[in-house]
């Protein structure tokens, strides 16, 4: 819904641009945690003139405005998530896929730890996903 995305941007005090709406539309409900390059490739099909720099710059703005979450678990590239609620991620070191995981975090009920104020909680798990395990392609330790 383009109208909804425009209102979301306005509510955050951001200028409404075609590029920002396109990114938010692409990310809405996207569970694949795409990288900036993935987003660029997907949007370039419809918006041939959209550049990588435009994607990167808008992602920085959308993350800093709290509309997207940046996930830096992959040592090769950042991934983005439209689910901005606090939740954890699992990264398969074999197939490089990133998954949301539902696991209780006792720290979420506290606002501070040892006198430090908690503003965000990010839980990352590294390992081998069930698909790779079933295919017999994982199980060993990956550095």
C-alpha positions in Angstrom: 0.0 0.0 0.0 1.8 3.0 -1.3 -0.4 5.4 0.6 0.4 3.6 3.9 4.1 3.8 3.2 3.9 7.5 2.4 2.1 8.1 5.7 4.7 6.0 7.6 7.5 8.2 6.1 5.7 11.4 6.9 5.1 10.2 10.5 8.8 9.8 10.9 9.5 13.3 9.4 11.1 11.9 6.3 10.5 13.2 2.8 8.4 10.8 0.8 10.3 9.6 -2.3 9.6 6.9 -4.8 12.8 5.1 -3.8 11.9 5.0 -0.1 8.3 3.8 -0.9 9.8 1.1 -3.2 12.2 -0.1 -0.5 9.5 -0.2 2.2 7.1 -2.0 -0.2 9.8 -4.6 -1.1 10.7 -5.1 2.6 7.1 -5.4 3.8 6.6 -9.0 4.9 9.9 -10.0 3.3 11.3 -12.8 5.5 14.5 -13.3 3.5 16.5 -10.6 5.3 17.9 -9.2 2.0 21.2 -7.4 1.7 21.4 -4.0 0.0 22.6 -5.7 -3.2 19.5 -8.0 -3.1 17.2 -5.0 -2.7 18.9 -3.2 -5.5 18.7 -6.2 -7.8 15.0 -6.7 -7.0 14.1 -3.0 -7.5 16.3 -2.4 -10.5 13.9 -4.5 -12.5 11.1 -2.0 -12.0 13.2 1.1 -11.5 16.0 0.9 -14.0 17.6 4.2 -12.9 17.8 3.3 -9.2 21.5 3.1 -8.2 23.2 1.1 -5.5 24.2 4.3 -3.7 20.5 5.4 -3.6 19.6 2.0 -2.0 22.5 2.2 0.5 21.7 5.9 1.4 18.0 5.2 1.9 18.6 2.1 3.9 20.8 4.1 6.3 18.0 6.6 6.7 15.3 4.0 7.1 17.3 2.2 9.7 18.1 5.3 11.7 14.5 6.3 11.6 13.5 2.9 13.1 11.6 1.7 10.0 14.0 -1.1 9.2 16.4 -3.1 11.3 20.0 -3.7 10.1 21.4 -7.2 11.0 25.2 -7.5 10.9 25.5 -11.2 11.7 26.8 -12.1 8.2 30.6 -11.4 8.1 30.3 -10.5 4.4 27.3 -8.1 4.3 24.6 -6.4 6.3 21.0 -7.7 6.0 17.8 -5.8 6.5 14.6 -6.7 8.3 11.2 -5.0 8.3 10.3 -6.7 11.6 11.6 -4.0 13.9 10.4 -5.7 17.1 13.0 -7.2 19.3 13.7 -10.7 18.1 16.7 -13.0 17.5 18.3 -14.4 14.4 20.0 -17.7 13.4 22.6 -17.6 10.6 23.5 -20.8 8.8 27.3 -20.8 8.3 26.8 -23.4 5.5 24.1 -22.0 3.2 24.4 -18.4 4.5 20.6 -18.1 5.1 19.3 -15.9 7.9 16.3 -17.0 9.9 14.1 -15.3 12.6 14.0 -17.4 15.7 11.4 -17.3 18.4 13.2 -17.8 21.7 12.5 -16.2 25.1 15.0 -13.7 26.2 14.9 -13.0 29.9 16.8 -9.7 29.4 13.8 -8.2 27.5 11.9 -7.7 30.8 14.7 -5.6 32.2 15.6 -2.0 31.3 19.1 -2.2 32.6 22.0 -4.5 33.3 24.6 -3.7 35.9 23.6 -0.1 35.8 23.7 0.1 32.0 20.5 1.2 30.2 19.3 -1.3 27.6 18.1 0.3 24.4 18.2 -2.6 22.1 18.7 -6.4 22.3 20.1 -8.4 19.5 20.6 -12.1 19.8 22.5 -14.0 17.1 23.0 -17.7 16.8 25.5 -19.2 14.4 25.3 -22.8 13.2 24.0 -25.2 10.6 20.3 -25.0 9.6 18.0 -28.0 9.6 17.9 -28.0 5.8 21.7 -28.3 5.5 21.8 -30.9 8.3 19.2 -33.0 6.5 21.2 -32.7 3.3 24.3 -33.8 5.1 26.1 -30.6 4.2 26.7 -29.3 7.7 27.5 -30.3 11.2 31.2 -29.3 11.4 32.5 -26.1 13.0 32.9 -23.2 10.6 35.3 -20.4 11.4 
